[in-house]
Amino acid sequence: MATLPSQNLQSVRALCFSSPNSPKFPSQIPSLKFPFLSPIKIKPTKLYASNNGIGNYRLVPRPSASEFSADIGDILGDVSIFTAAGQPVLFKDLWDQNQGVAVVALLRHFGCPCCWELALELKEAKARLDSAGVKLIAIGVGTPNKARMLAERLPFPMDCLYADPGRKAYDVLGLYYGVGRTFFNPASTKVFSRVEALQKAVKNYTIEATPDDRSSVLQQGGMFVFKGKQLLYARKDEGTGDHAALDDVFEVCCKVPAA
């Protein structure tokens, strides 16, 4: 990875990893105070608890679709989340469960600047996905009103955006959770190479999009591609800002005939 000016590195650190006691952010970055406004009460996660320790710096191999159970599509299908407008919806109703192809991006939470960056990238990729008959689904941790803040300010298409305040889908998919993953994982340094993209994405950022349940900021995201109920591609983010390369996603989904 190329070396960036120290000022840029400090800017990114301020955006993604700062606390209320951090120095003021550089002038070229919107003034953000992120993310802990109150003490965190950790919500237990059902899966992968052994990977969440603060001292765990080891990068583990990225999972593939074969590492998930064959019925993961059925299990995920019964999970209830919300549209950005606030209506409950089941996963199995988000795309055609027979032959429909869908890219399902799970963001960390709606108040994460790195997730605004990913959301912008997804929005810019939507036309290509649409032309291939692939449905884009973006999900974030938080309530629907938090999702609408991102949709209105970024902006991002509301009909592609969903809220999972209880982190139900994240638990089913075994996405990483914890202090170590959020703040101390080496994979998080990837964000330092994307300063300009991050600055572009957070022009209208608001910390008000952060979940009221502050423990939710410790959730990591992931990227998945389904054809019907079949999982074709799976990648869990190792740390904050460790997003899947969309070229890899296109390589999978845009070669699969859609219904």
Protein Blocks (a to p, Z undefined) as FASTA:
>chain_A
ZZddfklmmmmmmmmmgcfkbccddfkbccdddfbfbdcdddddfbhklmmcfklmbdcd
dddfklpcfklmmmmmmpccddfkopacdfklmpcfklpccdddddfbfmlmklmmmmmm
mmmmmmmmmmnopacddddeddfklmmmmmmmmpccfklgccdfkommmmmnopaedjkl
mmmgfklmmmmmmmmmmmmmmmmgcfklpcfblmlmmpccdddddehjbcfbdcddfbgh
iacdfklmmmmmmmpccZZ
